[in-house]
Amino acid sequence: MAIRTADLFSIATSGINAQNTLLRTTSHNIANVNTEGFVRERTTFVAELTGGVGQGTTERILNVFAQNQLRRDTSKLGEAQAFYERIAQMDNILASEANSISGSLSRFFGSLQTAIDEPDNVSARGLVLGEGKSLMERISSLSEYMNRSEIELNQELDSLTKEANDLIRNISDLNSQIRDVQTGNRFEEAGVLKNERDLAIRNLAELVSIETRVQDDGSTLVNLTTGQSLVMEAGVFNVFQTAGDPDITRRNLQLSSNGKPTVLNVAETDLGGKLGGIFSFRDEVLAPAQRELGQLALAFADAMNEQNNLGMDYDGQLGADIFSLPSAQALNYAGNSAANLVINGRVAAGDAEMLSTSDYKITIDAVNAGPTLDITVELLNPDGSPSLDTSGNPITQTFTGLNAAGGTWEPIMDGLELEFPSGGTYAVGDEFLLQPTRYTSSQITMDIVRGEDLAFASPIKAEGDIGNLGAASVLSTSVTNTTVSGGTDGSAFDGAGGLLGPGAAPGGGVGAPAEILFTGPDSYQVLDSAGTVITVVTGAPDLRNLLAQAETSGAGPAWPAAFAAQDDFPGYDVSLEGVPKAGDRFTLSYNTNGVDDNRNGLELAGLQEANTVRRDVSTPFSNQNGTTFHGAYAQTVSSVGEKAATADIKLKAATAMEQQSSDWYESVSGVSLDEEAANLVRFQQAYAASARILSTAQSLFDTILSSVR
């Protein structure tokens, strides 16, 4: 058994000092009960073998597992909250009747239906233009809201990135201070510094999802959960920086080291925290919605233009475009051979239905004499990942021999045309990013200002001769091309209120079809305006699309090769019903004075129910892979609404989990005033008892001195 050699004075003194330290620790805990990030402290002592109290050690009361769980749940809550706040706002905007594109579409087609009921009513025509302008303004307003959201999003990303970098630097500095303090004092933890550092780590966890590792020297290393280091040993740390290539408005996140000139890319989708929530909202909600709105606007405007061009207006002229469709300039990648290279893109007239919501990456494969270019086009999702086909492969296509000259537009895919105004100055490996649907919805404008320019009438008229003896009558006419052109895209319309006659039609021989003369119930001749036989058809299976049948089965003479060489000539056709007799005639002529005609107006109104917007990028456009204007907008609203509802559930779950982990953490590391008050009384009593020992020792010492005097 150890022999205690300490005297009462040293025992009492050590007891007083120990209780004083305990009182100081308890007082420190009570004083910081409302200090954010404070971790309660505890001082422990060991007994000296010789008697009395030994050296005390003060340390924080901390459950590392609870702390790490709280950080993880803080990241999840930050991500869920950032995502929900933004998607809830967009959901409210899209679902609001005041901003609804669906309501504007209904009003536009309602006014169109009213106008075609009275095609000679100029006031009703003007109302259609007014509703069309209102629709475009509504689409533009919604597009500008999304564009402003994108700008605000980038500003917030910059602000949060700066905040994260400040926290990373602060954590690194505090690590250095903690190492210095603990090196010089092994009996007392650098509690204040560690509290401040852990609070900074928790604040950083709210911004990004992190993992930590505590070192023996008291410092804490911080990594992203994806593996990249933020705070390393010896004061080295990485900071975030934002960049965009080729689109500077689309921020990408990188890590830059303060010790070495190293840049690491960060996967924004796995980032977590507020930054991760903002990136997720941008890539999963905002960017797709921008492109879907652009696709809808282009499909609507192009479909209306195409159909109006196939009609005849109030003044008897061939129809023109109702809306002007913008072109888009592709973005240069930073690594291109020159920064001033240009590629322009646009939707080919009548082909917007084939357009997808993808972006198009264009790579120059070869620069040939001419100059001509060979290129590869790759489809990208709004987040930059490849668009995939039904087999899961990236969608790419190669094009060769494209003319590289200003003013020359070359068709590629999905209804797009490209212009290469930089000529032969492109270099192999140059890359460009074309975003045809991202901003175009706010750039579409009305191209006509008069209601009279709406082409409600059909430009072709078919009439049976008054002397016909058969029971056949005109069932319908169709118009597929009214282009007035000397090229291969031209129609039989001369642009001056008539059809091309002999000498003016392609080939310079016979004129455009102007008469159908039946030689029997199932045989007929096609004649031009001069009465010259163009071709003869025998054994017709039915009386539908008589000119199309003449083109494919006409004989003696056959359908003219010059007609067949055109893309779509004559651009009109006629169908009959009933049974004709030999000698029956049906004339085809320009619909002069057809003011009361509304046949093309009905086609315009029918676009409301037509599938004219492509749905899925993985397969080409078809009636099955298409939807209506209303359907396309409803799909966007539904998608955002569904994601908003899911985000709400995730936010509530994340809030509950964060509260639970916070309670767990606080139950260990938080200050309990009741417990500290009890300790205060206990330590005060111990202090008084130690003082009593000291006074007793003093009395004994005085008694001993008195006895020897």
C-alpha positions in Angstrom: 0.0 0.0 0.0 1.4 3.4 -1.0 2.5 5.8 1.7 0.9 9.2 1.5 3.6 11.8 2.3 1.6 14.9 1.5 0.7 17.2 4.3 -2.7 18.7 5.0 -1.7 22.0 3.5 -0.8 20.5 0.1 -3.9 18.3 0.1 -6.2 21.1 0.9 -4.5 23.4 -1.6 -4.7 20.9 -4.4 -8.4 20.3 -3.5 -9.1 24.0 -3.6 -7.4 24.5 -6.9 -9.2 21.4 -8.4 -12.6 22.6 -7.2 -11.8 26.1 -8.5 -11.0 24.6 -11.9 -14.2 22.6 -11.9 -16.2 25.8 -10.9 -14.4 27.7 -13.7 -15.3 24.9 -16.3 -18.9 24.9 -15.1 -19.2 28.7 -15.2 -17.7 28.6 -18.7 -20.4 26.1 -19.8 -23.2 28.2 -18.3 -21.9 31.5 -19.8 -21.9 29.9 -23.3 -25.2 28.2 -23.1 -26.5 30.4 -26.0 -23.2 30.5 -28.0 -23.7 28.9 -31.4 -21.5 25.9 -31.9 -20.4 25.7 -28.3 -19.6 22.2 -27.0 -19.8 21.8 -23.3 -16.6 21.0 -21.5 -15.6 18.7 -18.7 -12.6 18.7 -16.4 -11.4 15.4 -14.9 -8.7 14.8 -12.3 -6.6 11.9 -11.0 -5.6 11.3 -7.4 -1.9 11.8 -6.5 -0.2 8.7 -4.9 1.3 10.9 -2.2 -2.1 12.5 -1.5 -4.2 15.3 -2.9 -5.5 15.9 -6.4 -3.3 15.6 -9.4 -3.2 17.5 -12.7 -6.6 18.0 -14.3 -7.5 17.7 -18.0 -10.2 19.8 -19.6 -11.9 18.4 -22.8 -15.0 18.8 -24.8 -17.9 16.3 -24.4 -18.4 15.2 -28.0 -20.0 12.2 -29.7 -18.2 12.0 -33.1 -20.9 9.7 -34.6 -23.7 12.2 -33.6 -21.6 15.1 -35.0 -21.0 13.3 -38.3 -24.6 12.4 -38.6 -25.6 16.0 -38.0 -23.3 17.2 -40.7 -24.7 14.7 -43.2 -28.3 15.6 -42.4 -27.4 19.3 -42.5 -26.1 18.7 -46.1 -29.3 16.9 -47.1 -31.5 19.6 -45.6 -29.6 22.3 -47.3 -29.9 20.6 -50.7 -33.6 19.8 -50.2 -34.4 23.3 -49.1 -32.4 25.0 -51.9 -34.1 22.8 -54.5 -37.6 23.1 -53.2 -37.6 26.9 -52.7 -36.8 27.4 -56.4 -39.0 24.7 -57.9 -42.0 25.8 -55.8 -41.7 29.2 -57.2 -41.5 27.9 -60.8 -44.4 25.6 -60.2 -46.5 28.5 -59.0 -45.6 30.5 -62.1 -46.4 27.7 -64.5 -49.6 26.7 -62.8 -50.9 30.2 -62.5 -53.8 31.1 -64.7 -52.3 34.5 -65.2 -49.2 33.0 -66.8 -50.8 29.9 -68.4 -49.8 29.3 -72.0 -52.6 26.9 -72.3 -55.2 29.6 -71.7 -53.6 31.8 -74.3 -53.6 29.0 -76.8 -57.2 28.3 -76.2 -58.1 32.0 -76.7 -56.1 32.2 -79.9 -57.7 29.2 -81.5 -61.1 30.4 -80.2 -60.7 33.7 -82.0 -59.4 31.8 -85.1 -62.5 29.6 -85.1 -64.7 32.7 -84.9 -62.9 34.4 -87.7 -63.1 31.5 -90.1 -66.8 31.2 -89.6 -66.9 34.7 -91.2 -63.8 34.9 -93.4 -64.8 38.2 -94.9 -65.1 39.8 -91.4 -61.9 42.0 -91.1 -62.5 42.8 -87.5 -62.6 39.1 -86.5 -59.3 38.7 -88.4 -57.8 41.5 -86.4 -58.8 39.8 -83.2 -56.9 36.7 -84.3 -53.8 38.8 -84.7 -54.3 40.4 -81.3 -54.6 37.0 -79.6 -51.6 35.8 -81.5 -49.6 38.7 -80.3 -50.8 38.2 -76.7 -49.8 34.5 -76.9 -46.3 35.4 -78.1 -46.0 38.0 -75.3 -47.1 35.4 -72.7 -44.5 32.9 -74.0 -41.9 35.6 -74.1 -42.8 36.7 -70.6 -42.4 33.2 -69.3 -39.2 32.8 -71.1 -37.8 36.0 -69.7 -38.7 34.8 -66.2 -36.8 31.7 -66.8 -33.8 33.6 -68.2 -33.9 36.0 -65.2 -34.0 32.9 -62.9 -30.9 31.6 -64.6 -29.1 34.9 -64.1 -30.1 35.0 -60.4 -29.1 31.4 -60.1 -25.6 32.2 -61.3 -25.4 35.1 -59.0 -26.4 32.9 -56.1 -23.9 30.3 -57.1 -21.1 32.9 -57.2 -22.1 34.1 -53.7 -22.3 30.6 -52.2 -19.0 29.6 -53.9 -17.4 32.6 -52.2 -18.9 31.7 -48.9 -17.7 28.1 -49.2 -14.2 29.3 -50.1 -14.1 31.6 -47.0 -15.1 28.7 -44.8 -12.5 26.4 -46.3 -9.8 29.0 -45.7 -11.1 29.6 -42.1 -11.0 25.9 -41.4 -7.5 25.6 -42.6 -6.3 28.6 -40.5 -8.1 27.2 -37.4 -6.4 23.9 -37.9 -3.0 25.6 -37.8 -3.9 27.5 -34.6 -5.2 24.3 -32.9 -2.0 22.4 -33.7 0.0 25.2 -32.2 -2.1 25.4 -29.0 -2.2 21.7 -28.4 1.5 21.3 -29.0 2.2 23.6 -26.1 -0.5 22.4 -23.7 -1.3 18.7 -23.5 -3.6 19.0 -20.5 -6.1 21.5 -22.0 -8.0 21.1 -25.2 -8.2 24.1 -27.6 -11.9 24.1 -27.0 -12.8 27.6 -28.3 -10.8 27.1 -31.5 -12.2 23.7 -32.1 -15.8 24.9 -31.5 -15.2 27.7 -34.0 -13.7 25.2 -36.5 -16.5 22.7 -36.1 -19.0 25.4 -36.6 -17.3 26.4 -39.8 -17.3 22.7 -40.9 -21.0 22.5 -40.1 -21.7 25.7 -42.1 -19.7 24.2 -45.0 -21.7 21.0 -44.7 -24.8 23.1 -45.3 -23.3 24.2 -48.6 -21.8 21.0 -49.8 -21.8 17.3 -48.7 -18.5 16.6 -46.9 -16.6 13.9 -45.0 -14.1 14.7 -42.2 -11.1 12.9 -40.7 -9.6 13.9 -37.3 -5.8 13.9 -37.1 -3.7 13.2 -33.9 -2.6 16.8 -33.8 -6.2 18.0 -33.3 -6.7 19.2 -36.9 -9.5 18.0 -39.1 -9.2 17.2 -42.8 -12.2 17.8 -45.0 -13.2 16.1 -48.3 -16.2 16.2 -50.5 -18.2 13.0 -50.3 -17.2 12.4 -54.0 -13.5 12.2 -52.9 -12.0 15.6 -53.7 -10.0 17.2 -50.9 -11.0 20.6 -49.5 -8.8 21.0 -46.4 -5.6 18.9 -46.3 -2.5 18.7 -44.0 0.0 21.4 -43.5 -2.5 24.2 -44.3 -3.0 23.2 -47.9 -6.6 23.6 -49.2 -8.6 23.7 -52.4 -11.1 26.4 -53.3 -14.1 26.3 -55.6 -14.1 28.3 -58.8 -16.8 28.6 -61.5 -16.3 28.5 -65.3 -18.4 27.8 -68.4 -17.1 26.3 -71.6 -18.5 27.1 -74.1 -21.5 28.6 -72.4 -20.2 31.2 -69.9 -23.7 31.6 -68.5 -23.8 27.9 -67.5 -21.6 27.6 -64.5 -19.4 24.5 -64.0 -17.7 23.9 -60.6 -14.0 23.2 -60.3 -11.5 22.9 -57.4 -8.3 24.9 -57.5 -5.4 24.2 -55.1 -3.6 27.0 -53.2 -0.4 24.9 -53.1 -0.2 23.7 -56.7 -1.7 25.1 -60.0 -4.1 22.1 -60.2 -7.7 22.3 -61.3 -10.1 19.4 -60.7 -13.6 19.2 -62.1 -16.5 18.6 -59.6 -19.6 16.5 -60.5 -22.3 19.0 -59.6 -25.0 16.2 -59.5 -23.2 14.6 -56.5 -22.2 17.8 -54.8 -25.0 17.9 -52.1 -25.8 20.8 -49.9 -27.2 24.2 -51.1 -24.8 24.2 -54.0 -25.9 20.8 -55.1 -29.6 21.7 -54.7 -29.1 24.8 -57.0 -27.2 22.8 -59.6 -29.9 20.1 -59.5 -32.7 22.6 -60.0 -30.8 24.2 -62.9 -30.1 20.9 -64.7 -33.3 19.0 -63.8 -35.9 21.7 -63.9 -34.9 25.1 -65.3 -32.8 24.1 -68.3 -35.3 21.5 -69.6 -38.2 23.9 -69.1 -36.4 26.6 -71.0 -35.9 24.3 -74.0 -39.3 22.8 -73.8 -40.9 26.2 -74.0 -38.6 27.1 -76.9 -39.5 23.9 -78.7 -43.2 24.6 -78.2 -42.9 28.2 -79.4 -41.0 27.2 -82.5 -43.3 24.3 -83.3 -46.4 26.6 -83.0 -45.0 29.5 -85.0 -43.6 27.2 -87.7 -46.8 25.2 -88.1 -48.9 28.3 -88.3 -46.5 29.8 -90.9 -46.5 26.6 -93.0 -50.2 26.3 -93.1 -50.8 30.1 -93.8 -48.3 29.8 -96.7 -50.6 27.2 -98.2 -53.6 29.5 -98.3 -54.8 32.7 -99.9 -55.3 35.9 -98.0 -58.1 38.4 -98.1 -56.5 40.3 -101.0 -56.2 37.2 -103.2 -52.5 36.8 -102.6 -50.7 33.6 -101.6 -50.3 33.4 -97.8 -47.1 34.5 -96.0 -45.4 33.9 -92.7 -47.4 35.0 -89.6 -44.4 34.8 -87.3 -40.7 35.4 -87.7 -38.5 32.6 -86.5 -35.0 33.6 -85.2 -31.7 32.0 -85.9 -29.2 31.1 -83.2 -25.4 31.5 -83.2 -23.5 28.5 -82.0 -21.1 29.0 -79.1 -17.3 28.6 -79.5 -15.4 26.2 -77.3 -12.3 27.7 -75.6 -9.9 25.3 -77.3 -11.0 26.3 -80.9 -8.4 27.4 -83.4 -9.8 31.0 -83.4 -12.3 32.8 -81.1 -14.1 34.6 -84.0 -15.3 31.5 -85.8 -19.1 31.5 -86.4 -21.7 28.8 -87.1 -25.3 29.8 -87.3 -28.3 27.6 -87.0 -32.0 27.8 -87.6 -35.1 25.7 -88.1 -35.9 25.0 -91.7 -39.4 26.3 -92.7 -42.0 23.6 -92.1 -39.6 21.3 -90.1 -39.9 22.5 -86.5 -42.0 19.5 -85.6 -38.8 17.4 -86.0 -36.9 19.6 -83.5 -36.0 18.1 -80.1 -35.1 19.8 -76.9 -31.5 18.7 -77.1 -28.5 21.0 -77.7 -26.3 20.1 -80.7 -22.5 19.8 -80.4 -20.8 20.4 -83.8 -17.3 19.1 -84.4 -15.3 19.9 -87.6 -13.9 16.7 -89.0 -12.4 18.0 -92.2 -12.0 21.2 -94.2 -12.0 20.5 -97.9 -11.6 22.5 -101.1 -14.5 24.6 -102.1 -14.5 25.2 -99.2 -16.7 22.4 -97.9 -16.8 20.8 -94.4 -17.2 17.4 -92.9 -18.8 17.6 -89.5 -20.1 15.4 -86.7 -23.2 16.4 -84.8 -23.8 15.0 -81.3 -27.0 15.6 -79.3 -26.6 16.7 -75.7 -29.1 17.0 -72.8 -29.4 20.3 -71.0 -26.9 19.2 -68.4 -24.3 18.4 -71.0 -24.7 14.6 -71.0 -25.2 12.8 -74.3 -28.8 12.2 -75.5 -29.4 8.5 -76.0 -31.3 6.5 -78.5 -33.6 3.6 -77.7 -30.6 1.3 -77.5 -28.9 3.5 -74.9 -26.2 4.8 -77.4 -25.3 8.5 -77.8 -27.1 10.1 -80.8 -24.5 11.3 -83.3 -24.6 11.8 -87.1 -21.9 12.7 -89.6 -22.4 15.0 -92.6 -20.0 15.6 -95.4 -19.5 18.1 -98.2 -21.4 21.0 -96.5 -20.8 24.3 -98.3 -19.0 26.8 -96.1 -20.1 30.2 -97.2 -22.2 33.0 -95.8 -25.8 32.9 -96.9 -25.7 29.2 -97.7 -27.8 27.1 -95.3 -27.1 23.3 -95.2 -29.8 20.9 -93.8 -28.5 18.5 -91.1 -30.9 16.7 -88.7 -34.0 17.3 -86.7 -35.2 20.0 -89.0 -32.1 22.2 -88.5 -30.0 24.1 -91.0 -26.5 25.4 -90.5 -24.6 28.3 -92.0 -20.8 28.4 -92.0 -20.0 32.0 -92.7 -16.3 31.7 -91.7 -15.6 29.8 -94.9 -12.3 27.9 -95.0 -10.9 29.3 -91.8 -12.3 26.5 -89.6 -9.8 23.9 -88.4 -10.2 20.2 -87.8 -11.2 19.6 -84.2 -13.0 23.0 -83.7 -16.1 22.5 -81.6 -19.3 24.5 -81.4 -22.5 24.2 -79.3 -25.8 25.1 -80.9 -28.8 25.7 -78.6 -31.7 26.2 -80.9 -34.5 26.1 -78.3 -32.9 27.7 -75.2 -33.7 31.4 -75.8 -35.6 31.5 -79.0 -39.1 31.5 -77.4 -38.6 35.2 -76.4 -37.4 36.1 -79.9 -40.4 35.1 -82.0 -42.4 38.1 -83.2 -45.4 38.7 -85.4 -44.5 39.0 -89.1 -47.8 40.4 -90.3 -49.7 43.5 -89.0 -53.0 43.2 -90.9 -55.8 40.7 -90.4 -56.2 40.6 -94.1 -52.9 38.8 -94.4 -54.4 35.7 -92.7 -54.8 33.2 -95.5 -58.1 31.6 -94.7 -59.0 30.6 -98.3 -57.4 27.9 -100.4 -55.6 29.1 -103.5 -56.9 26.3 -105.7 -60.5 25.8 -106.8 -61.9 22.7 -108.4 -65.2 22.8 -110.3 -67.2 20.3 -112.3 -68.4 21.4 -115.7 -72.1 22.3 -115.9 -72.6 19.8 -118.7 -71.3 16.8 -116.8 -73.6 13.8 -117.0 -72.0 11.6 -114.3 -72.7 11.7 -110.6 -69.1 12.6 -109.6 -68.6 15.8 -107.6 -65.6 17.5 -105.9 -64.9 16.0 -102.5 -61.9 18.1 -101.5 -58.8 19.8 -102.7 -55.5 19.8 -101.0 -52.5 22.2 -101.2 -49.1 21.1 -100.2 -46.8 23.7 -101.8 -47.3 27.3 -102.9 -43.6 28.3 -103.2 -43.0 30.6 -106.1 -39.5 29.7 -107.2 -37.5 28.8 -110.2 -35.7 26.1 -108.2 -36.6 22.5 -107.5 -38.8 23.6 -104.6 -41.2 25.6 -106.7 -45.0 24.9 -107.1 -47.4 25.5 -110.0 -48.5 28.8 -108.5 -47.1 31.8 -110.4 -47.5 34.3 -107.5 -49.6 36.6 -109.7 -53.0 35.1 -109.1 -52.7 32.2 -111.5 -51.1 28.9 -112.4 -48.1 28.3 -114.5 -49.1 27.8 -118.2 -47.3 26.2 -121.1 -43.7 27.6 -121.4 -43.7 28.8 -117.8 -44.0 25.4 -116.1 -40.9 23.3 -115.5 -39.6 21.8 -118.7 -41.0 24.6 -120.8 -43.5 22.2 -122.5 -46.9 21.6 -121.1 -48.3 23.8 -118.3 -49.5 22.9 -114.9 -52.5 20.6 -114.5 -55.6 22.6 -115.1 -58.3 20.1 -116.1 -59.4 16.5 -115.5 -61.2 14.9 -118.5 -62.8 11.5 -117.8 -62.8 9.0 -120.6 -64.6 6.4 -118.5 -65.6 5.7 -114.9 -62.0 4.8 -113.9 -59.9 6.5 -116.6 -59.1 10.2 -117.2 -56.7 12.6 -118.9 -54.8 15.4 -117.2 -54.7 18.6 -119.3 -53.0 22.0 -119.0 -54.7 25.4 -119.4 -54.2 25.2 -123.2 -56.0 21.8 -123.4 -52.8 19.8 -124.0 -52.8 16.3 -122.6 -50.2 16.0 -119.9 -50.8 12.3 -119.1 -53.5 9.6 -119.2 -54.6 7.4 -116.4 -56.5 4.1 -116.8 -57.8 1.7 -114.2 -57.8 4.2 -111.4 -58.6 2.3 -108.1 -60.5 5.3 -106.7 -61.0 9.0 -107.3 -58.9 10.3 -104.5 -55.8 12.4 -105.2 -56.1 12.2 -109.0 -52.9 14.1 -109.7 -50.8 12.0 -107.4 -52.2 8.9 -109.2 -51.3 10.6 -112.5 -47.8 11.1 -111.4 -47.2 7.5 -110.5 -49.3 5.7 -113.1 -49.9 8.1 -115.9 -49.0 6.9 -119.4 -49.1 7.8 -123.1 -47.6 10.4 -122.5 -46.1 9.8 -119.0 -46.0 12.3 -116.3 -43.3 14.9 -117.4 -39.8 14.2 -116.0 -39.4 18.0 -115.4 -42.4 17.8 -113.0 -41.2 14.7 -111.2 -37.8 16.4 -110.7 -39.4 19.0 -108.5 -39.7 18.5 -104.8 -43.5 18.9 -104.8 -45.1 19.9 -108.1 -47.7 21.1 -108.8 -48.3 21.4 -105.0 -52.1 20.8 -105.2 -54.5 17.9 -105.8 -58.1 17.1 -106.0 -60.4 14.2 -104.9 -63.8 13.3 -106.2 -66.7 11.2 -105.0 -69.4 9.5 -107.0 -69.2 7.9 -110.5 -68.2 10.0 -113.5 -69.1 9.4 -117.1 -67.0 9.7 -120.2 -66.8 13.4 -121.1 -67.1 14.8 -117.6 -64.7 17.6 -117.0 -63.4 19.2 -113.8 -61.3 22.4 -113.9 -58.5 23.4 -111.6 -57.8 27.1 -111.3 -56.6 29.8 -109.0 -59.3 30.7 -106.4 -59.8 34.3 -107.6 -62.2 36.3 -105.5 -62.5 33.5 -103.0 -63.1 35.8 -100.1 -65.8 33.7 -98.5 -63.6 30.5 -98.7 -62.4 29.2 -95.3 -60.8 25.9 -96.3 -57.3 26.8 -95.3 -58.7 28.5 -92.2 -60.1 25.2 -91.1 -56.7 23.7 -91.6 -55.2 26.4 -89.4 -57.8 25.8 -86.7 -57.1 22.0 -87.0 -53.5 22.6 -85.9 -54.9 22.9 -82.3 -55.5 19.1 -82.3 -52.6 18.1 -84.5 -49.4 16.4 -83.1 -46.8 19.0 -84.1 -44.4 18.9 -81.1 -41.8 16.1 -80.8 -41.9 14.3 -77.5 -38.9 11.9 -77.2 -35.5 12.6 -78.6 -34.6 8.9 -78.8 -36.9 8.3 -81.8 -37.7 10.5 -84.9 -40.8 12.6 -85.0 -44.0 10.8 -85.9 -47.6 11.0 -85.0 -47.0 8.5 -82.2 -43.9 10.5 -81.0 -45.6 13.8 -81.1 -48.1 15.8 -79.1 -50.3 18.9 -79.4 -49.4 22.4 -78.3 -51.6 22.0 -75.3 -50.1 18.6 -74.6 -46.6 19.9 -74.8 -47.2 22.7 -72.3 -49.2 20.4 -70.0 -46.3 18.0 -70.1 -43.9 20.7 -68.9 -46.3 21.9 -66.2 -46.9 18.3 -65.1 -43.2 17.5 -65.0 -42.4 20.5 -62.9 -45.4 20.0 -60.6 -44.5 16.3 -60.0 -40.9 17.2 -59.2 -42.1 20.0 -56.9 -44.4 17.6 -55.0 -41.5 15.1 -54.6 -39.2 17.9 -53.5 -41.7 18.9 -50.8 -41.7 15.4 -49.4 -37.9 15.2 -49.5 -37.7 18.6 -47.7 -40.1 17.4 -44.9 -38.1 14.2 -44.5 -34.8 16.0 -44.4 -36.1 18.5 -41.9 -37.2 15.7 -39.6 -33.9 13.9 -39.9 -31.9 17.0 -39.3 -34.0 17.8 -36.2 -33.5 14.2 -34.9 -29.7 14.2 -35.4 -29.5 17.8 -33.9 -31.4 16.5 -30.8 -29.0 13.6 -30.5 -26.0 15.8 -30.9 -27.3 18.4 -28.4 -28.1 15.7 -25.8 -24.4 14.9 -25.6 -22.6 18.2 -26.5 -25.2 20.8 -25.5 -25.2 22.6 -22.2 -27.9 21.6 -19.7 -28.5 24.4 -17.2 -30.0 22.0 -14.7 -27.0 19.8 -14.8 -24.6 22.6 -14.6 -26.5 24.3 -11.7 -26.3 21.0 -9.8 -22.6 20.7 -10.5 -22.1 24.3 -9.4 -23.6 23.5 -6.0 -21.6 20.3 -5.7 -18.3 21.9 -6.7 -19.0 24.9 -4.4 -19.5 22.5 -1.4 -16.3 20.7 -2.3 -14.4 24.0 -2.5 -15.8 24.9 1.0 -14.8 21.5 2.4 -11.2 21.9 1.0 -11.0 25.3 2.5 -12.2 23.8 5.8 -9.3 21.3 5.6 -6.9 24.2 5.1 -8.3 26.1 8.1 -8.1 22.9 10.2 -4.5 22.4 9.2 -3.8 26.0 10.2 -5.4 25.5 13.7 -3.3 22.3 14.2 -0.2 24.1 13.2 -0.9 27.0 15.5 -1.6 24.5 18.4 1.8 22.7 17.7 3.6 26.0 17.7 1.9 27.1 21.0 2.9 23.8 22.7 6.7 24.3 22.1 6.8 27.9 23.3 
